[in-house]
Amino acid sequence: MSKPLGPGEARTRQRQRRQLVYVAIAALLGGGIGFVTGFFDKGDGSLFTGDWEALSLDPAIAVILALALVAGFAVLPLYGFTQIDEMKRENNLIASTGGCIAVITGFPVWAVLYAGGFVPAPHAFGVFAIAFVAMAISYPIARFVR
Amino acid sequence: MKNRLKVLRAERDWSQAELAGRLDVSRQAVNAIETGKHDPSLPLAFRIARLFEMRIEDIFDDGEQQ
């Protein structure tokens, strides 16, 4: 027979369940955005190469995707910040700082390297990717290394 | 910062999850505090002190002599 849960353990399990629901909603939202973008994309452009002129979506789909992106990249994370404890919040803030520093440093470095003929011209998705990748690298450093 | 959290928890036969729930933090936070990887904020330090009915300085030691 398993040991009965104390009030603290019950609350911890409840916290873990809430976290799972949060991750599931984030995954569904991300998957939905990816699916709709891929399914309704009418142009030949690519976010990855900065080929913006050839990107094309129905205006209604574009508005829906924009709202979903605001929910996914702003509302959900900000809500998440209110649900986590101080240590996880600190780790998330370190990750966000890593992304911010990477963009502040990365864009001018990219620009001067472009001016020197080393790399293609900077573009918006590249800058977005710098922030995203830097955050993805910074979080595990904050969580496991320091 | 050194602390006596692990000892105090063991004296009460609480798991990290039990202590975490009582403090309203994650189990990982309790583990990080016990191993000295995370220093709790002042509000959390007060919650810990109240839970164990002790003073903060009787649980945490910043290494400075008084």
gemmi code that builds the backbone of each chain (N, CA, C; Angstrom):
import gemmi

chains = {
    "A": [
        ("MET", (0.855, -1.197, 0.000), (0.000, 0.000, 0.000), (0.892, 1.250, 0.000)),
        ("SER", (0.596, 2.187, -0.898), (1.457, 3.363, -0.989), (1.170, 4.335, 0.156)),
        ("LYS", (2.225, 5.079, 0.501), (2.116, 6.052, 1.588), (1.117, 7.151, 1.197)),
        ("PRO", (0.222, 7.532, 2.094), (-0.722, 8.593, 1.722), (-0.001, 9.916, 1.466)),
        ("LEU", (-0.539, 10.679, 0.545), (0.086, 11.960, 0.201), (-0.105, 12.969, 1.318)),
        ("GLY", (0.970, 13.681, 1.640), (0.836, 14.786, 2.570), (0.231, 15.971, 1.835)),
        ("PRO", (-0.171, 17.004, 2.579), (-0.777, 18.174, 1.907), (0.186, 18.841, 0.922)),
        ("GLY", (1.487, 18.817, 1.270), (2.481, 19.431, 0.379), (2.656, 18.638, -0.896)),
        ("GLU", (2.710, 17.301, -0.772), (2.894, 16.463, -1.971), (1.681, 16.579, -2.892)),
        ("ALA", (0.492, 16.635, -2.307), (-0.717, 16.790, -3.120), (-0.655, 18.100, -3.900)),
        ("ARG", (-0.194, 19.149, -3.226), (-0.098, 20.460, -3.886), (0.977, 20.444, -4.976)),
        ("THR", (2.066, 19.708, -4.720), (3.126, 19.588, -5.728), (2.611, 18.871, -6.966)),
        ("ARG", (1.829, 17.794, -6.759), (1.270, 17.078, -7.917), (0.307, 17.960, -8.703)),
        ("GLN", (-0.461, 18.756, -7.970), (-1.390, 19.682, -8.629), (-0.611, 20.689, -9.482)),
        ("ARG", (0.512, 21.187, -8.938), (1.372, 22.127, -9.672), (1.920, 21.465, -10.933)),
        ("GLN", (2.350, 20.179, -10.806), (2.901, 19.461, -11.958), (1.829, 19.236, -13.025)),
        ("ARG", (0.599, 18.936, -12.590), (-0.507, 18.750, -13.552), (-0.771, 20.046, -14.307)),
        ("ARG", (-0.785, 21.175, -13.574), (-1.011, 22.487, -14.199), (0.071, 22.770, -15.237)),
        ("GLN", (1.298, 22.392, -14.898), (2.425, 22.630, -15.803), (2.269, 21.793, -17.079)),
        ("LEU", (1.816, 20.552, -16.911), (1.600, 19.685, -18.078), (0.525, 20.256, -18.997)),
        ("VAL", (-0.562, 20.759, -18.390), (-1.636, 21.362, -19.179), (-1.101, 22.568, -19.952)),
        ("TYR", (-0.271, 23.376, -19.279), (0.320, 24.561, -19.908), (1.167, 24.163, -21.115)),
        ("VAL", (2.017, 23.139, -20.934), (2.889, 22.684, -22.027), (2.042, 22.123, -23.177)),
        ("ALA", (0.979, 21.380, -22.827), (0.117, 20.807, -23.864), (-0.561, 21.913, -24.676)),
        ("ILE", (-1.050, 22.959, -23.980), (-1.696, 24.079, -24.686), (-0.680, 24.786, -25.591)),
        ("ALA", (0.536, 25.007, -25.084), (1.584, 25.664, -25.886), (1.926, 24.829, -27.117)),
        ("ALA", (2.015, 23.497, -26.927), (2.348, 22.617, -28.056), (1.221, 22.623, -29.093)),
        ("LEU", (-0.038, 22.585, -28.610), (-1.180, 22.613, -29.522), (-1.212, 23.914, -30.312)),
        ("LEU", (-0.968, 25.013, -29.605), (-0.976, 26.331, -30.257), (0.136, 26.409, -31.309)),
        ("GLY", (1.334, 25.971, -30.921), (2.467, 25.990, -31.859), (2.213, 25.099, -33.063)),
        ("GLY", (1.700, 23.899, -32.794), (1.390, 22.972, -33.885), (0.313, 23.529, -34.800)),
        ("GLY", (-0.696, 24.153, -34.197), (-1.795, 24.755, -34.979), (-1.288, 25.869, -35.884)),
        ("ILE", (-0.421, 26.732, -35.326), (0.140, 27.832, -36.125), (0.954, 27.269, -37.292)),
        ("GLY", (1.767, 26.271, -37.003), (2.587, 25.651, -38.050), (1.748, 25.002, -39.131)),
        ("PHE", (0.695, 24.289, -38.698), (-0.164, 23.604, -39.660), (-0.906, 24.603, -40.553)),
        ("VAL", (-1.526, 25.617, -39.933), (-2.300, 26.605, -40.702), (-1.389, 27.359, -41.670)),
        ("THR", (-0.187, 27.742, -41.164), (0.751, 28.464, -42.027), (1.137, 27.605, -43.234)),
        ("GLY", (1.468, 26.362, -42.975), (1.869, 25.472, -44.072), (0.725, 25.161, -45.023)),
        ("PHE", (-0.476, 24.963, -44.446), (-1.619, 24.537, -45.258), (-2.155, 25.665, -46.135)),
        ("PHE", (-2.165, 26.900, -45.609), (-2.791, 28.008, -46.339), (-1.779, 28.913, -47.052)),
        ("ASP", (-0.495, 28.613, -46.926), (0.524, 29.432, -47.586), (0.348, 29.351, -49.113)),
        ("LYS", (0.211, 30.516, -49.744), (-0.021, 30.521, -51.195), (1.195, 30.997, -51.995)),
        ("GLY", (2.169, 31.528, -51.304), (3.310, 32.112, -52.022), (4.496, 31.167, -52.116)),
        ("ASP", (5.565, 31.676, -52.719), (6.791, 30.877, -52.868), (7.912, 31.380, -51.967)),
        ("GLY", (7.595, 32.349, -51.095), (8.627, 32.939, -50.250), (9.028, 32.009, -49.119)),
        ("SER", (10.042, 32.432, -48.408), (10.507, 31.649, -47.268), (10.937, 32.574, -46.142)),
        ("LEU", (10.456, 32.267, -44.938), (10.866, 33.046, -43.766), (12.367, 32.923, -43.517)),
        ("PHE", (12.906, 31.762, -43.841), (14.287, 31.451, -43.484), (15.315, 32.204, -44.330)),
        ("THR", (14.924, 32.556, -45.562), (15.896, 33.217, -46.441), (15.626, 34.714, -46.584)),
        ("GLY", (14.577, 35.216, -45.915), (14.262, 36.636, -46.023), (13.608, 36.998, -47.342)),
        ("ASP", (13.009, 35.999, -48.006), (12.361, 36.207, -49.309), (10.922, 36.691, -49.087)),
        ("TRP", (10.790, 37.902, -48.525), (9.500, 38.359, -48.010), (8.474, 38.669, -49.091)),
        ("GLU", (8.937, 39.202, -50.231), (7.994, 39.642, -51.267), (7.124, 38.492, -51.770)),
        ("ALA", (7.654, 37.282, -51.748), (6.912, 36.150, -52.306), (6.024, 35.444, -51.274)),
        ("LEU", (6.006, 35.943, -50.030), (5.128, 35.331, -49.021), (3.691, 35.774, -49.279)),
        ("SER", (2.726, 34.857, -49.113), (1.331, 35.232, -49.369), (0.374, 34.388, -48.535)),
        ("LEU", (-0.567, 35.101, -47.866), (-1.612, 34.439, -47.078), (-2.913, 35.197, -47.287)),
        ("ASP", (-4.055, 34.511, -47.142), (-5.337, 35.222, -47.126), (-5.336, 36.196, -45.956)),
        ("PRO", (-5.903, 37.422, -46.156), (-5.891, 38.399, -45.051), (-6.523, 37.861, -43.768)),
        ("ALA", (-7.633, 37.138, -43.889), (-8.310, 36.625, -42.684), (-7.417, 35.609, -41.953)),
        ("ILE", (-6.776, 34.738, -42.733), (-5.874, 33.749, -42.122), (-4.693, 34.463, -41.459)),
        ("ALA", (-4.202, 35.514, -42.144), (-3.057, 36.267, -41.596), (-3.420, 36.884, -40.247)),
        ("VAL", (-4.640, 37.439, -40.143), (-5.068, 38.064, -38.879), (-5.193, 36.995, -37.785)),
        ("ILE", (-5.789, 35.858, -38.141), (-5.943, 34.771, -37.162), (-4.561, 34.299, -36.673)),
        ("LEU", (-3.640, 34.143, -37.626), (-2.286, 33.703, -37.258), (-1.583, 34.749, -36.387)),
        ("ALA", (-1.793, 36.029, -36.732), (-1.163, 37.098, -35.938), (-1.656, 37.041, -34.498)),
        ("LEU", (-2.980, 36.845, -34.329), (-3.539, 36.757, -32.974), (-2.993, 35.527, -32.236)),
        ("ALA", (-2.913, 34.407, -32.982), (-2.389, 33.181, -32.362), (-0.923, 33.355, -31.960)),
        ("LEU", (-0.164, 34.090, -32.782), (1.251, 34.326, -32.463), (1.402, 35.225, -31.230)),
        ("VAL", (0.525, 36.233, -31.122), (0.555, 37.083, -29.922), (0.242, 36.230, -28.690)),
        ("ALA", (-0.749, 35.333, -28.851), (-1.091, 34.446, -27.732), (0.085, 33.541, -27.391)),
        ("GLY", (0.721, 32.988, -28.421), (1.799, 32.017, -28.204), (3.094, 32.622, -27.709)),
        ("PHE", (3.430, 33.812, -28.207), (4.731, 34.392, -27.863), (4.670, 35.446, -26.752)),
        ("ALA", (3.462, 35.971, -26.475), (3.370, 37.008, -25.438), (2.431, 36.606, -24.298)),
        ("VAL", (1.160, 36.335, -24.624), (0.171, 36.091, -23.560), (0.504, 34.835, -22.750)),
        ("LEU", (0.741, 33.732, -23.445), (1.003, 32.463, -22.748), (2.265, 32.526, -21.877)),
        ("PRO", (3.395, 33.032, -22.427), (4.582, 33.138, -21.560), (4.388, 34.078, -20.375)),
        ("LEU", (3.688, 35.211, -20.606), (3.476, 36.131, -19.487), (2.594, 35.493, -18.417)),
        ("TYR", (1.575, 34.745, -18.861), (0.743, 34.012, -17.903), (1.600, 32.971, -17.172)),
        ("GLY", (2.452, 32.287, -17.949), (3.333, 31.276, -17.368), (4.214, 31.859, -16.275)),
        ("PHE", (4.680, 33.088, -16.499), (5.522, 33.755, -15.499), (4.815, 33.886, -14.155)),
        ("THR", (3.489, 34.036, -14.190), (2.747, 34.199, -12.936), (2.514, 32.854, -12.245)),
        ("GLN", (2.731, 31.752, -12.954), (2.416, 30.438, -12.410), (3.636, 29.690, -11.879)),
        ("ILE", (4.841, 30.185, -12.208), (6.043, 29.455, -11.802), (6.632, 30.070, -10.537)),
        ("ASP", (7.531, 29.335, -9.893), (8.117, 29.863, -8.662), (9.305, 30.768, -8.986)),
        ("GLU", (9.888, 31.343, -7.934), (10.911, 32.369, -8.134), (12.169, 31.833, -8.828)),
        ("MET", (12.514, 30.555, -8.565), (13.728, 30.014, -9.194), (13.532, 29.858, -10.695)),
        ("LYS", (12.358, 29.313, -11.091), (12.093, 29.144, -12.523), (11.954, 30.498, -13.206)),
        ("ARG", (11.357, 31.460, -12.470), (11.234, 32.817, -13.035), (12.616, 33.409, -13.269)),
        ("GLU", (13.507, 33.200, -12.320), (14.882, 33.702, -12.460), (15.567, 33.059, -13.670)),
        ("ASN", (15.397, 31.741, -13.820), (15.990, 31.047, -14.971), (15.429, 31.576, -16.285)),
        ("ASN", (14.110, 31.821, -16.304), (13.485, 32.363, -17.514), (13.987, 33.770, -17.824)),
        ("LEU", (14.180, 34.561, -16.772), (14.685, 35.928, -16.985), (16.121, 35.895, -17.500)),
        ("ILE", (16.916, 34.953, -17.001), (18.287, 34.808, -17.506), (18.256, 34.426, -18.988)),
        ("ALA", (17.349, 33.493, -19.336), (17.226, 33.086, -20.743), (16.808, 34.272, -21.614)),
        ("SER", (15.847, 35.066, -21.125), (15.403, 36.242, -21.881), (16.550, 37.244, -22.037)),
        ("THR", (17.336, 37.411, -20.986), (18.489, 38.311, -21.054), (19.493, 37.812, -22.094)),
        ("GLY", (19.696, 36.480, -22.111), (20.597, 35.898, -23.108), (20.144, 36.226, -24.516)),
        ("GLY", (18.827, 36.110, -24.763), (18.271, 36.431, -26.084), (18.455, 37.896, -26.429)),
        ("CYS", (18.221, 38.759, -25.446), (18.329, 40.206, -25.662), (19.780, 40.597, -25.979)),
        ("ILE", (20.708, 40.094, -25.182), (22.125, 40.410, -25.406), (22.588, 39.884, -26.771)),
        ("ALA", (22.097, 38.689, -27.128), (22.493, 38.099, -28.412), (22.041, 38.968, -29.580)),
        ("VAL", (20.828, 39.539, -29.488), (20.326, 40.400, -30.570), (21.097, 41.718, -30.606)),
        ("ILE", (21.290, 42.312, -29.428), (21.999, 43.603, -29.359), (23.425, 43.462, -29.902)),
        ("THR", (24.032, 42.303, -29.644), (25.387, 42.063, -30.144), (25.365, 41.530, -31.580)),
        ("GLY", (24.458, 40.561, -31.786), (24.456, 39.831, -33.059), (24.134, 40.679, -34.277)),
        ("PHE", (23.151, 41.595, -34.150), (22.768, 42.381, -35.324), (23.907, 43.262, -35.842)),
        ("PRO", (24.547, 44.103, -34.980), (25.659, 44.911, -35.507), (26.833, 44.080, -36.015)),
        ("VAL", (27.096, 42.943, -35.350), (28.184, 42.076, -35.817), (27.855, 41.551, -37.210)),
        ("TRP", (26.596, 41.106, -37.371), (26.133, 40.605, -38.679), (26.251, 41.716, -39.737)),
        ("ALA", (25.843, 42.936, -39.342), (25.864, 44.060, -40.285), (27.289, 44.385, -40.760)),
        ("VAL", (28.238, 44.430, -39.828), (29.612, 44.763, -40.247), (30.239, 43.618, -41.055)),
        ("LEU", (29.884, 42.381, -40.701), (30.398, 41.247, -41.484), (29.817, 41.268, -42.893)),
        ("TYR", (28.525, 41.706, -42.999), (27.912, 41.869, -44.326), (28.644, 42.959, -45.102)),
        ("ALA", (28.914, 44.084, -44.411), (29.619, 45.190, -45.062), (31.005, 44.752, -45.538)),
        ("GLY", (31.604, 43.835, -44.808), (32.922, 43.328, -45.195), (32.865, 42.233, -46.231)),
        ("GLY", (31.647, 41.853, -46.625), (31.489, 40.870, -47.678), (31.572, 39.418, -47.223)),
        ("PHE", (31.432, 39.206, -45.914), (31.566, 37.832, -45.410), (30.254, 37.045, -45.417)),
        ("VAL", (29.128, 37.731, -45.165), (27.841, 37.033, -44.987), (26.749, 37.755, -45.773)),
        ("PRO", (25.594, 37.099, -46.009), (24.476, 37.795, -46.654), (23.959, 38.937, -45.770)),
        ("ALA", (23.156, 39.834, -46.340), (22.631, 40.985, -45.594), (21.736, 40.523, -44.441)),
        ("PRO", (21.779, 41.249, -43.319), (20.894, 40.886, -42.199), (19.426, 40.942, -42.623)),
        ("HIS", (18.618, 40.018, -42.086), (17.174, 40.085, -42.321), (16.427, 39.738, -41.034)),
        ("ALA", (15.149, 40.121, -41.026), (14.371, 40.061, -39.779), (14.308, 38.660, -39.180)),
        ("PHE", (14.079, 37.651, -40.015), (13.961, 36.313, -39.445), (15.284, 35.853, -38.824)),
        ("GLY", (16.389, 36.279, -39.435), (17.701, 35.937, -38.881), (17.877, 36.512, -37.489)),
        ("VAL", (17.424, 37.769, -37.315), (17.534, 38.420, -36.012), (16.630, 37.704, -35.004)),
        ("PHE", (15.397, 37.351, -35.453), (14.468, 36.589, -34.613), (15.128, 35.270, -34.190)),
        ("ALA", (15.758, 34.605, -35.158), (16.382, 33.305, -34.876), (17.529, 33.447, -33.884)),
        ("ILE", (18.290, 34.540, -34.000), (19.381, 34.771, -33.037), (18.819, 34.826, -31.618)),
        ("ALA", (17.727, 35.595, -31.455), (17.117, 35.716, -30.124), (16.610, 34.371, -29.642)),
        ("PHE", (15.918, 33.663, -30.517), (15.293, 32.400, -30.139), (16.348, 31.359, -29.750)),
        ("VAL", (17.365, 31.231, -30.585), (18.414, 30.232, -30.317), (19.187, 30.603, -29.047)),
        ("ALA", (19.460, 31.906, -28.885), (20.203, 32.339, -27.696), (19.405, 32.039, -26.430)),
        ("MET", (18.094, 32.242, -26.482), (17.262, 31.919, -25.320), (17.263, 30.420, -25.058)),
        ("ALA", (17.172, 29.642, -26.147), (17.152, 28.180, -26.010), (18.466, 27.665, -25.428)),
        ("ILE", (19.568, 28.352, -25.703), (20.865, 27.945, -25.145), (21.016, 28.461, -23.705)),
        ("SER", (20.524, 29.689, -23.474), (20.702, 30.312, -22.153), (19.919, 29.586, -21.059)),
        ("TYR", (18.729, 29.087, -21.392), (17.900, 28.482, -20.345), (18.572, 27.269, -19.702)),
        ("PRO", (19.028, 26.282, -20.501), (19.693, 25.143, -19.842), (20.966, 25.533, -19.101)),
        ("ILE", (21.653, 26.596, -19.568), (22.829, 27.055, -18.830), (22.396, 27.571, -17.447)),
        ("ALA", (21.319, 28.381, -17.452), (20.807, 28.905, -16.176), (20.316, 27.777, -15.281)),
        ("ARG", (19.687, 26.796, -15.874), (19.050, 25.724, -15.099), (20.062, 24.710, -14.559)),
        ("PHE", (21.045, 24.345, -15.387), (21.899, 23.211, -15.014), (23.361, 23.564, -14.720)),
        ("VAL", (23.857, 24.658, -15.269), (25.299, 24.916, -15.175), (25.673, 25.839, -14.026)),
        ("ARG", (24.973, 26.936, -13.876), (25.424, 27.931, -12.884), (25.260, 27.397, -11.457)),
    ],
    "B": [
        ("MET", (24.962, 30.025, -0.504), (24.706, 30.191, 0.923), (24.367, 28.830, 1.554)),
        ("LYS", (25.031, 28.531, 2.676), (24.749, 27.254, 3.345), (23.408, 27.335, 4.078)),
        ("ASN", (22.772, 26.195, 4.222), (21.514, 26.176, 4.980), (21.266, 24.790, 5.565)),
        ("ARG", (20.292, 24.735, 6.468), (19.988, 23.484, 7.180), (18.679, 22.862, 6.688)),
        ("LEU", (18.264, 23.276, 5.498), (16.946, 22.866, 5.017), (16.811, 21.344, 4.912)),
        ("LYS", (17.851, 20.709, 4.387), (17.782, 19.257, 4.189), (17.637, 18.534, 5.539)),
        ("VAL", (18.382, 18.999, 6.531), (18.325, 18.386, 7.864), (16.949, 18.604, 8.486)),
        ("LEU", (16.467, 19.835, 8.394), (15.162, 20.154, 8.982), (14.045, 19.355, 8.302)),
        ("ARG", (14.183, 19.193, 7.004), (13.186, 18.403, 6.259), (13.243, 16.937, 6.684)),
        ("ALA", (14.467, 16.424, 6.815), (14.632, 15.012, 7.200), (14.080, 14.767, 8.599)),
        ("GLU", (14.263, 15.737, 9.491), (13.755, 15.578, 10.859), (12.236, 15.414, 10.887)),
        ("ARG", (11.585, 15.994, 9.904), (10.115, 15.894, 9.833), (9.648, 14.772, 8.911)),
        ("ASP", (10.614, 14.056, 8.342), (10.320, 12.953, 7.426), (9.497, 13.438, 6.215)),
        ("TRP", (9.867, 14.613, 5.720), (9.182, 15.158, 4.545), (10.025, 14.891, 3.302)),
        ("SER", (9.368, 14.594, 2.206), (10.062, 14.516, 0.917), (10.270, 15.937, 0.398)),
        ("GLN", (11.098, 16.069, -0.630), (11.267, 17.406, -1.247), (9.937, 17.905, -1.799)),
        ("ALA", (9.151, 16.968, -2.371), (7.847, 17.356, -2.934), (6.913, 17.867, -1.839)),
        ("GLU", (6.969, 17.211, -0.656), (6.113, 17.637, 0.458), (6.485, 19.051, 0.905)),
        ("LEU", (7.788, 19.281, 1.062), (8.239, 20.609, 1.481), (7.904, 21.650, 0.405)),
        ("ALA", (8.115, 21.262, -0.853), (7.835, 22.187, -1.957), (6.371, 22.632, -1.935)),
        ("GLY", (5.466, 21.663, -1.746), (4.043, 21.992, -1.713), (3.695, 22.894, -0.544)),
        ("ARG", (4.321, 22.626, 0.603), (4.038, 23.450, 1.781), (4.558, 24.881, 1.615)),
        ("LEU", (5.604, 25.032, 0.784), (6.174, 26.368, 0.548), (5.623, 27.013, -0.720)),
        ("ASP", (4.819, 26.248, -1.466), (4.260, 26.711, -2.739), (5.355, 27.063, -3.753)),
        ("VAL", (6.350, 26.196, -3.835), (7.382, 26.305, -4.873), (7.523, 24.938, -5.533)),
        ("SER", (8.337, 24.851, -6.591), (8.540, 23.565, -7.254), (9.528, 22.700, -6.463)),
        ("ARG", (9.480, 21.389, -6.704), (10.427, 20.483, -6.047), (11.860, 20.835, -6.441)),
        ("GLN", (12.025, 21.269, -7.703), (13.359, 21.647, -8.180), (13.912, 22.826, -7.384)),
        ("ALA", (13.015, 23.742, -6.987), (13.467, 24.905, -6.208), (13.970, 24.454, -4.843)),
        ("VAL", (13.235, 23.515, -4.217), (13.682, 22.989, -2.912), (15.043, 22.333, -3.063)),
        ("ASN", (15.190, 21.525, -4.111), (16.472, 20.848, -4.351), (17.598, 21.872, -4.563)),
        ("ALA", (17.311, 22.914, -5.338), (18.332, 23.929, -5.625), (18.722, 24.696, -4.359)),
        ("ILE", (17.750, 24.952, -3.498), (18.065, 25.656, -2.240), (18.900, 24.745, -1.330)),
        ("GLU", (18.479, 23.479, -1.235), (19.205, 22.533, -0.365), (20.657, 22.356, -0.795)),
        ("THR", (20.883, 22.375, -2.093), (22.245, 22.152, -2.594), (23.023, 23.459, -2.755)),
        ("GLY", (22.414, 24.559, -2.355), (23.094, 25.847, -2.394), (23.202, 26.466, -3.775)),
        ("LYS", (22.432, 25.922, -4.742), (22.489, 26.475, -6.097), (21.554, 27.664, -6.268)),
        ("HIS", (20.611, 27.819, -5.366), (19.679, 28.950, -5.445), (19.492, 29.529, -4.046)),
        ("ASP", (19.692, 30.841, -3.947), (19.407, 31.530, -2.688), (17.976, 32.029, -2.732)),
        ("PRO", (17.156, 31.659, -1.744), (15.757, 32.084, -1.800), (15.610, 33.592, -1.617)),
        ("SER", (14.527, 34.117, -2.161), (14.230, 35.534, -1.940), (13.890, 35.725, -0.461)),
        ("LEU", (13.846, 36.977, -0.031), (13.503, 37.253, 1.369), (12.104, 36.744, 1.725)),
        ("PRO", (11.078, 36.983, 0.866), (9.745, 36.446, 1.206), (9.749, 34.922, 1.357)),
        ("LEU", (10.481, 34.226, 0.472), (10.518, 32.758, 0.574), (11.302, 32.337, 1.818)),
        ("ALA", (12.379, 33.047, 2.133), (13.148, 32.740, 3.350), (12.259, 32.894, 4.585)),
        ("PHE", (11.409, 33.919, 4.593), (10.481, 34.097, 5.719), (9.465, 32.946, 5.777)),
        ("ARG", (8.975, 32.515, 4.593), (8.016, 31.393, 4.567), (8.665, 30.138, 5.144)),
        ("ILE", (9.933, 29.916, 4.754), (10.659, 28.738, 5.250), (10.816, 28.839, 6.772)),
        ("ALA", (11.225, 30.008, 7.239), (11.439, 30.196, 8.677), (10.141, 29.988, 9.458)),
        ("ARG", (9.033, 30.507, 8.921), (7.736, 30.341, 9.609), (7.321, 28.878, 9.642)),
        ("LEU", (7.550, 28.197, 8.505), (7.149, 26.784, 8.418), (7.871, 25.956, 9.477)),
        ("PHE", (9.166, 26.228, 9.671), (9.944, 25.462, 10.643), (9.953, 26.125, 12.030)),
        ("GLU", (9.240, 27.225, 12.147), (9.141, 27.969, 13.415), (10.538, 28.299, 13.970)),
        ("MET", (11.361, 28.829, 13.091), (12.721, 29.229, 13.464), (13.016, 30.615, 12.902)),
        ("ARG", (14.161, 31.162, 13.306), (14.576, 32.433, 12.715), (15.335, 32.152, 11.418)),
        ("ILE", (15.309, 33.117, 10.510), (15.976, 32.923, 9.217), (17.459, 32.599, 9.416)),
        ("GLU", (18.103, 33.321, 10.336), (19.546, 33.116, 10.520), (19.872, 31.782, 11.200)),
        ("ASP", (18.846, 31.111, 11.737), (19.081, 29.775, 12.302), (18.979, 28.696, 11.211)),
        ("ILE", (18.481, 29.091, 10.066), (18.361, 28.135, 8.946), (19.432, 28.414, 7.888)),
        ("PHE", (19.650, 29.698, 7.614), (20.599, 30.085, 6.558), (21.858, 30.703, 7.172)),
        ("ASP", (22.985, 30.387, 6.550), (24.263, 30.912, 7.024), (25.009, 31.514, 5.834)),
        ("ASP", (25.197, 32.839, 5.881), (25.879, 33.496, 4.754), (27.403, 33.494, 4.931)),
        ("GLY", (27.892, 32.852, 5.996), (29.338, 32.736, 6.191), (29.965, 33.930, 6.877)),
        ("GLU", (29.148, 34.988, 7.133), (29.687, 36.184, 7.802), (29.561, 36.014, 9.313)),
        ("GLN", (30.634, 36.328, 10.048), (30.572, 36.260, 11.508), (29.872, 37.498, 12.050)),
        ("GLN", (29.094, 37.327, 13.138), (28.439, 38.480, 13.749), (29.311, 39.090, 14.833)),
    ],
}
model = gemmi.Model(1)
for chain_id, residues in chains.items():
    chain = gemmi.Chain(chain_id)
    for i, (resn, *xyz) in enumerate(residues, 1):
        res = gemmi.Residue()
        res.name, res.seqid = resn, gemmi.SeqId(i, " ")
        for name, pos in zip(("N", "CA", "C"), xyz):
            atom = gemmi.Atom()
            atom.name, atom.element = name, gemmi.Element(name[0])
            atom.pos, atom.b_iso = gemmi.Position(*pos), 0.0
            res.add_atom(atom)
        chain.add_residue(res)
    model.add_chain(chain)
structure = gemmi.Structure()
structure.add_model(model)
structure.setup_entities()
